[in-house]
C-alpha cells in the first residue's frame, strides 16, 4: 500500500500540515483522526499523529517536525480506527494507544536508539484491562444466543492479551475454551454445548524489574 506523505504549507502566516496523495492535497482536518502534539519530553520537536485512508482500510502515521524538517517515525498499515495519547509509564513521553478494527489494541512507544516509534504492547499490560472487561461483557450477552463464531473471535483476542500480560494461567483457560468452541457442532454431534459461562481468573501483572 502506498503511504501518503505530508507537506508543511504556510497560509496567511499559519503553518499547516497537509497530506499529499498523488497530486491531491487533503487538509488534515479531513482525515479520520489527527492531532499535533509534543510527544517526547526532552526533544525540541512537534509530532503529528494522523489516521489516513489507504487502499484496504486506515493507516496510523506519526511524523516528527524539527528545525524545519519533517520525518516519518512510524507507519502502520493496520486498520487503525482510533487512537488516544497517554503517558502509560509516567516517564514524560507519550504513548499511542491504537484501536484496531477486528483485533486487539496496540501500544506504540518511542524507541530512543532507533529514533522512531515501535509496537511495545507487552510493556504496558495494564492498558488492556478495559478491553478485557469489554470482551467478557459481550461474550456473556452473546452466549444465550449461541453466536459461537463471534464468541470464538473474542475469546481468541482474550487469549492473546493474557499472553501479552504474561498471565499464562488465564491464557491457558481461554485456550481450553477456544478448543471447546471449535469442537462445537450445530448438528448435535458435539456431545454438548461448550461452557461459555465460567469466569476468567485475572492474575496480578508481574512487577517490572527495576
N, C-alpha and C positions, 0 to 999 in steps of 0.2 A: 504494500500500500504506500503510495507516495505521500510523504509527510508535508504538510503545509509549512511554510516559513513565515517569518514575521519581518516587518519593516517598521521603523520608527519615523513618523512623519510629524511635521510641525505645522499646525494650523492656527493662525492667529496668535502665535506665541505660546500655544498649548501643545505639549508633546503627547502624542497618542501612539499606542501600539495598533498595528493593523495586520491582519492575516493577508498572505499572498498565496492564492491557489490558482496556478496558471497565470492568466492575465487579469484575473479579477481580484480587486481589493475588497475584503469584507471587514468592516469595523468589528472590533472585539465585542461590542455590545450585542451583536447579532449571533454570537456563538452560544453554545449550550450553557456554559458557565465560565466565568473568567474573573480574575482579580489581580491586583498589583500589590505585592507585599514586600516586607523586609524579613525574609525567612531566616536569614543567617545572622546570628548575634554579633559576631566580630568581623563582619565583612561590609565594607562600604559599597553596597550594591543594592539593586532592586530586582525583584523576581516577578515575572508574570507567570501565573498558573492559568491554563486555559484548556477547556474541553472543546474539541473541534470535530465536526462531522467528517468521516472518512468513508471509503467505499463500503465497508462492512460494519458499520456501527459508529463508534465515537472513540477518539483518541485523547489521552491526557498528555499535555506537554508543559514543561517548565523551562522558562527562558531566563537567563541571567543578564541584566543590563548593568554594565560597569564601565565608567570612563569612556562613554560614547560607543562601546562595543556591545553587541548582543550575541549571546551564545546559548545554544540549546543544551541544557544539562540533564534533561530527561525526556524520553518519549515512550509512551506505551500505546500499543495498538489494540489493547483490550477494549472491550465495550464498557468504558467508564461512563456512568450516568451522572455521578455527582461526587464532589469532593468536599472535605472540610479541612481547615487548618488548625492543628493542635500542637501544643508542646507536651508530648506524651511522657517525656523523661525528665523534664524540668531543667534542661541544660541551656535554655535560652534559644536554641534552634528549633524551628517549627517543622513538624512532620506533616505529610499529606496523607489523610485517611480517605481512600478512594472506594466508592461503592461500585461494584462490577455487576453488570446485568447477568442474572442467572448464575452467579458464582459468589464465593465468599469475598469479603472486602480485602483490600491490600493496604499496607502501610509503607510509605516511602520516606526515607530519611537521608540527610546529606552525608556523603562519604568524603571526608576531607582529602584523603590520599588521591582519590580519583577525580575530585573536583566536580562531582555530579551526584544526583540522587539515585538511590538503589532501593530495591524491594527488601525491606527489613522487617517483615511481618513477625518473624519469630522473636524479635527483640521486644515486642510490645504485646504480650499475650492478653493483658487485661483489656485492651482496646476492643476485643472481640466479645466480651461478656454480653453487651446488649444484643448483638446479633444472635448469640446462642439462645437467649431467652425468647427472642422473636421467633426463631425457628421452632422451638419447643411449643410455643403457644399455637402456631399454625398447625403443627403436627397433631396436637390434641384436638383442635377443631375439625381437622380433616378426617381423623381416624374413624368416626362413626359413619362417614360417607364412603369409606373404602377407596379413597383416592390414592392408591398404592404407588403409582408412578411418581406422583408429586412428593409423597412422603419419602419414597426411596431417595429422591434427589436431595431433599432437605436433610435426611439423616447422613447422606454421604458428605454433605457440607459440614455437618457437625463433627463427623469423624476427622476430617482434615483439620478443622480448627483445634480440636483436642490434641492432635499431634503437634500442631504449631505451639500449643501451650505446654507441650511435654506432659500432658495429662493422659498417660497411656492406659490407665485403668478405664477411664471413661471412653477413650478411643476404641479399646477392645470391646467394650459393651456395645458401642454403636456398630462395630464391625459384625458382631453377632446378630444384631437386629437387622442389618442390611442383608445378611445371609437368609434370615427368616423371610424377609420381604421378597427376596429374589426367588425363593423356592415356592412362593405362593402361587397357586393356580386358581383362576376364577372358575374352572370347570369342576372344582371339588376334589382334585387329586393331590391336594397339598397336605392332607392329614390334619387340617385345622387352620384357622386364621393365625397370622403372626401376632405376637404380643406387642401392641403399639402403646399400651397404657403405662408401662413400667417407667419409673422415674430414672433420670440420668443423674448419677452422683458426680458433682463437680468438686474436684480436689483443689486445695490451695495451690497457687502458682509458685513453683520453687523460687527462692530468693536468688537474685543475681549475685555472682561472685564479686567481691569488692575489687 
